[in-house]
């Protein structure tokens, strides 16, 4: 039981780190122009020259370390829902950056917290069911498919491009979570010899590239909402179907309710994927 709450604390710590990092990285992405409409790896190279993006990466690394700890003691559906709460973190942070939160946003923050509380009460502390080389190869194949999908999305028209890039980025983040979950040991030699380690690195880089492109080229709300869906629903299903994730006996409904509440409320906060936006103005129709 102690390990479960420790894992939940690590998941929430990761959410805080990711939430603050997204503010810095989205600012850097918006301020960077590669001169192309599609997915351009030069975008990552250029944003790496900006202090905000680098500091955001440092927070991402710290968040990922906490996420790995959480993934080894909690089901994926708990950890990923907690990570979706990073949008609640950015929403609250936005309040201190001069962005006004309405009653709807404060209610969504409260619902995220309530959903995570239900998930914490329903979760059962556990490790991952062991998987073999075949599962790892499937993840590598998924990375190849997502790379092709992301490139195709970058060439699509504006109406399709932003949600598609956001979704692909979210699915890449989901692959990162699944790969991190199945790594049995964090010993240096084990990490170097496990294909899942390299899947984490490649999928993570792709996720950042596609999400940064989505933020740069289109709506923050749309891209962030689709990213949240991809990084929560997909890995949660994989955890339940393939990795042995389960709830405490009799708490399945509580877990489902908590997951739905946390993710739905996070989606309501999607516009805070970039809190440093221009103030909204209301237009009165004649």
C-alpha positions as CSV (number, residue, x, y, z in Angstrom):
1,X,0.0,0.0,0.0
2,X,2.9,2.4,0.8
3,X,4.5,1.7,-2.5
4,X,1.2,2.4,-4.3
5,X,0.9,5.9,-2.7
6,X,4.6,6.5,-3.4
7,X,3.9,5.7,-7.0
8,X,1.0,8.0,-7.1
9,X,3.1,10.8,-5.6
10,X,5.7,10.2,-8.3
11,X,3.0,10.3,-11.0
12,X,1.7,13.6,-9.7
13,X,5.3,15.0,-9.5
14,X,5.7,14.0,-13.1
15,X,2.5,15.8,-14.0
16,X,3.8,19.0,-12.3
17,X,7.1,18.8,-14.2
18,X,5.4,18.1,-17.5
19,X,2.9,20.9,-16.9
20,X,5.4,23.6,-16.3
21,X,7.6,22.2,-19.1
22,X,4.8,22.5,-21.7
23,X,4.5,26.2,-21.0
24,X,8.1,26.8,-21.8
25,X,8.2,24.5,-24.8
26,X,5.1,25.8,-26.4
27,X,6.4,29.4,-26.1
28,X,9.6,28.2,-27.8
29,X,7.7,26.4,-30.6
30,X,5.5,29.4,-31.4
31,X,8.6,31.7,-31.5
32,X,10.4,29.4,-33.9
33,X,9.7,29.3,-37.7
34,X,11.4,26.8,-40.0
35,X,9.7,28.2,-43.1
36,X,8.0,25.0,-44.0
37,X,4.4,23.8,-43.6
38,X,5.1,20.1,-42.9
39,X,7.0,18.3,-40.2
40,X,10.5,19.5,-40.2
41,X,13.2,18.0,-37.9
42,X,14.9,21.4,-38.0
43,X,12.2,22.7,-35.7
44,X,13.7,20.6,-32.8
45,X,17.2,21.8,-33.7
46,X,16.1,25.4,-33.6
47,X,14.1,25.2,-30.4
48,X,17.0,23.5,-28.7
49,X,18.8,26.8,-29.1
50,X,16.2,28.5,-26.9
51,X,16.7,28.6,-23.1
52,X,13.1,28.1,-22.3
53,X,12.9,24.9,-24.4
54,X,16.1,23.5,-22.8
55,X,14.8,24.2,-19.3
56,X,11.6,22.5,-20.3
57,X,13.5,19.5,-21.4
58,X,15.3,19.3,-18.0
59,X,11.9,19.3,-16.4
60,X,10.8,16.6,-18.8
61,X,13.7,14.4,-17.9
62,X,12.9,14.8,-14.2
63,X,9.3,14.1,-14.9
64,X,10.1,11.1,-16.9
65,X,12.3,9.7,-14.1
66,X,9.3,10.1,-11.7
67,X,7.0,8.5,-14.4
68,X,9.2,5.4,-14.7
69,X,9.1,4.9,-10.9
70,X,5.3,5.3,-11.0
71,X,4.9,2.9,-13.9
72,X,6.6,0.1,-12.0
73,X,4.2,0.2,-9.1
74,X,0.9,1.5,-10.6
75,X,-1.3,0.5,-13.5
76,X,-0.9,2.4,-16.7
77,X,-4.4,3.8,-16.6
78,X,-3.6,5.5,-13.3
79,X,-0.2,6.9,-14.3
80,X,-1.5,8.2,-17.7
81,X,-4.6,9.8,-16.2
82,X,-2.3,11.5,-13.6
83,X,-0.1,12.8,-16.5
84,X,-3.2,14.3,-18.2
85,X,-3.5,16.3,-15.0
86,X,-0.5,18.3,-16.1
87,X,-3.0,20.5,-17.9
88,X,-4.5,21.3,-14.6
89,X,-1.0,22.3,-13.5
90,X,-0.6,24.6,-16.5
91,X,-4.0,26.1,-15.9
92,X,-3.2,27.0,-12.3
93,X,0.2,28.3,-13.4
94,X,-1.5,30.4,-16.0
95,X,-3.3,32.2,-13.2
96,X,0.1,33.5,-12.0
97,X,1.0,34.5,-15.6
98,X,-1.9,36.8,-16.0
99,X,-4.4,34.5,-17.7
100,X,-7.8,34.6,-16.0
101,X,-9.5,31.3,-15.1
102,X,-13.2,31.2,-15.1
103,X,-15.6,29.1,-13.0
104,X,-15.5,26.4,-15.7
105,X,-11.7,26.1,-15.5
106,X,-11.6,26.0,-11.7
107,X,-14.4,23.4,-11.7
108,X,-12.4,21.3,-14.2
109,X,-9.3,21.5,-12.0
110,X,-11.4,20.3,-9.1
111,X,-12.8,17.4,-11.2
112,X,-9.3,16.4,-12.2
113,X,-8.3,16.1,-8.6
114,X,-11.5,14.2,-7.7
115,X,-10.9,11.8,-10.6
116,X,-7.3,11.2,-9.5
117,X,-8.5,10.6,-6.0
118,X,-10.9,7.9,-7.2
119,X,-8.1,6.3,-9.3
120,X,-5.8,6.3,-6.3
121,X,-8.4,4.6,-4.1
122,X,-9.2,2.0,-6.8
123,X,-5.6,1.2,-7.9
124,X,-3.8,-2.0,-6.9
125,X,-0.1,-1.8,-6.5
126,X,1.6,-4.1,-9.0
127,X,4.4,-4.6,-11.4
128,X,4.0,-5.4,-15.1
129,X,3.4,-8.9,-16.4
130,X,6.6,-10.0,-18.1
131,X,6.6,-9.7,-21.9
132,X,9.0,-11.2,-24.4
133,X,10.9,-10.0,-27.5
134,X,7.8,-10.3,-29.6
135,X,6.0,-7.5,-27.7
136,X,9.0,-5.3,-27.9
137,X,9.2,-5.8,-31.7
138,X,5.5,-4.9,-31.9
139,X,6.3,-1.6,-30.2
140,X,9.2,-0.9,-32.6
141,X,6.7,-1.6,-35.5
142,X,4.3,0.9,-33.9
143,X,7.0,3.5,-33.8
144,X,7.6,3.0,-37.6
145,X,3.9,3.3,-38.3
146,X,3.5,6.4,-36.2
147,X,6.5,8.0,-37.9
148,X,4.8,7.5,-41.3
149,X,1.5,8.7,-39.9
150,X,3.1,11.9,-38.4
151,X,4.8,12.7,-41.7
152,X,1.6,12.2,-43.6
153,X,-0.3,14.4,-41.1
154,X,2.2,17.2,-41.5
155,X,1.4,17.3,-45.2
156,X,-2.4,17.3,-44.8
157,X,-4.5,20.4,-45.1
158,X,-4.8,22.6,-42.0
159,X,-8.2,21.3,-41.0
160,X,-6.8,17.8,-40.6
161,X,-3.2,18.5,-39.8
162,X,-3.4,19.9,-36.2
163,X,-5.7,17.2,-34.7
164,X,-3.8,14.5,-36.5
165,X,-0.4,15.7,-35.4
166,X,-1.7,16.0,-31.8
167,X,-3.1,12.5,-31.8
168,X,0.1,11.0,-33.3
169,X,2.1,12.8,-30.7
170,X,-0.1,11.5,-28.0
171,X,0.2,7.9,-29.3
172,X,4.0,8.3,-29.4
173,X,3.9,9.4,-25.7
174,X,1.8,6.3,-25.1
175,X,4.4,4.1,-26.6
176,X,7.0,5.8,-24.4
177,X,4.8,4.9,-21.3
178,X,4.3,1.3,-22.4
179,X,8.0,0.9,-23.2
180,X,9.0,2.4,-19.8
181,X,6.6,0.1,-18.1
182,X,8.1,-3.1,-19.5
183,X,11.8,-2.2,-18.8
184,X,12.5,-4.7,-16.0
185,X,15.6,-3.1,-14.6
186,X,17.2,0.4,-14.6
187,X,20.7,-1.1,-14.3
188,X,22.9,0.5,-17.0
189,X,23.8,-2.8,-18.7
190,X,20.1,-3.9,-18.7
191,X,19.1,-0.6,-20.2
192,X,21.7,-0.8,-23.0
193,X,20.6,-4.3,-24.0
194,X,16.8,-3.8,-23.8
195,X,15.2,-2.7,-27.1
196,X,12.5,-1.0,-25.1
197,X,15.1,1.6,-24.0
198,X,15.7,2.7,-27.6
199,X,11.9,2.6,-28.3
200,X,11.5,5.1,-25.4
201,X,14.2,7.4,-26.9
202,X,12.9,7.3,-30.5
203,X,9.2,7.6,-29.7
204,X,9.9,10.4,-27.2
205,X,11.8,12.4,-29.8
206,X,9.0,11.8,-32.4
207,X,6.4,12.9,-29.8
208,X,8.1,16.2,-29.1
209,X,8.6,16.9,-32.8
210,X,5.0,16.2,-33.8
211,X,3.6,18.0,-30.8
212,X,5.8,21.1,-31.3
213,X,4.8,21.1,-35.0
214,X,1.1,20.9,-34.0
215,X,1.5,23.8,-31.5
216,X,3.4,25.9,-34.1
217,X,1.0,25.3,-37.0
218,X,-2.4,25.2,-35.4
219,X,-4.7,25.5,-32.5
220,X,-3.2,24.8,-29.1
221,X,-6.6,23.6,-27.7
222,X,-7.1,21.1,-30.5
223,X,-3.6,19.7,-30.6
224,X,-3.4,19.4,-26.8
225,X,-6.8,17.7,-26.5
226,X,-5.9,15.1,-29.1
227,X,-2.5,14.6,-27.5
228,X,-4.2,13.9,-24.2
229,X,-6.6,11.3,-25.7
230,X,-3.7,9.5,-27.5
231,X,-1.4,9.4,-24.4
232,X,-4.2,8.2,-22.0
233,X,-6.7,5.9,-23.7
234,X,-4.2,3.9,-25.9
235,X,-1.7,2.9,-23.2
236,X,-4.4,2.3,-20.7
237,X,-6.1,-0.3,-22.9
238,X,-2.7,-1.9,-23.6
239,X,-2.1,-2.1,-19.9
240,X,-5.4,-3.8,-19.2
241,X,-5.3,-6.2,-22.2
242,X,-1.6,-7.1,-22.3
243,X,0.2,-6.1,-19.1
244,X,-2.1,-7.4,-16.4
245,X,-3.3,-4.0,-15.1
246,X,-6.2,-4.4,-12.6
247,X,-8.0,-2.6,-9.9
248,X,-8.7,-3.6,-6.3
249,X,-11.5,-6.2,-6.0
250,X,-14.8,-4.5,-6.4
251,X,-13.4,-1.2,-7.4
252,X,-13.5,-1.5,-11.2
253,X,-16.4,1.0,-11.5
254,X,-14.6,3.5,-9.3
255,X,-11.5,3.2,-11.5
256,X,-13.5,3.7,-14.7
257,X,-15.3,6.7,-13.2
258,X,-12.1,8.3,-11.9
259,X,-10.4,7.8,-15.3
260,X,-13.3,9.3,-17.3
261,X,-13.5,12.3,-14.9
262,X,-9.8,13.0,-14.9
263,X,-9.4,12.8,-18.7
264,X,-12.6,14.6,-19.5
265,X,-11.7,17.5,-17.1
266,X,-8.2,17.6,-18.6
267,X,-9.7,17.9,-22.1
268,X,-11.7,20.9,-20.8
269,X,-8.4,22.5,-19.8
270,X,-6.8,21.8,-23.2
271,X,-6.5,25.5,-24.1
272,X,-4.0,25.8,-21.3
273,X,-1.5,23.6,-23.2
274,X,-0.1,27.1,-24.0
275,X,-1.1,29.6,-21.3
276,X,1.1,32.3,-22.7
277,X,-1.4,33.3,-25.4
278,X,-2.8,36.6,-26.3
279,X,-5.8,37.7,-24.2
280,X,-9.1,36.6,-25.7
281,X,-11.4,39.3,-27.0
282,X,-15.1,39.0,-27.3
283,X,-16.7,40.0,-30.6
284,X,-20.2,41.3,-30.5
285,X,-22.2,40.5,-33.6
286,X,-24.1,43.4,-35.0
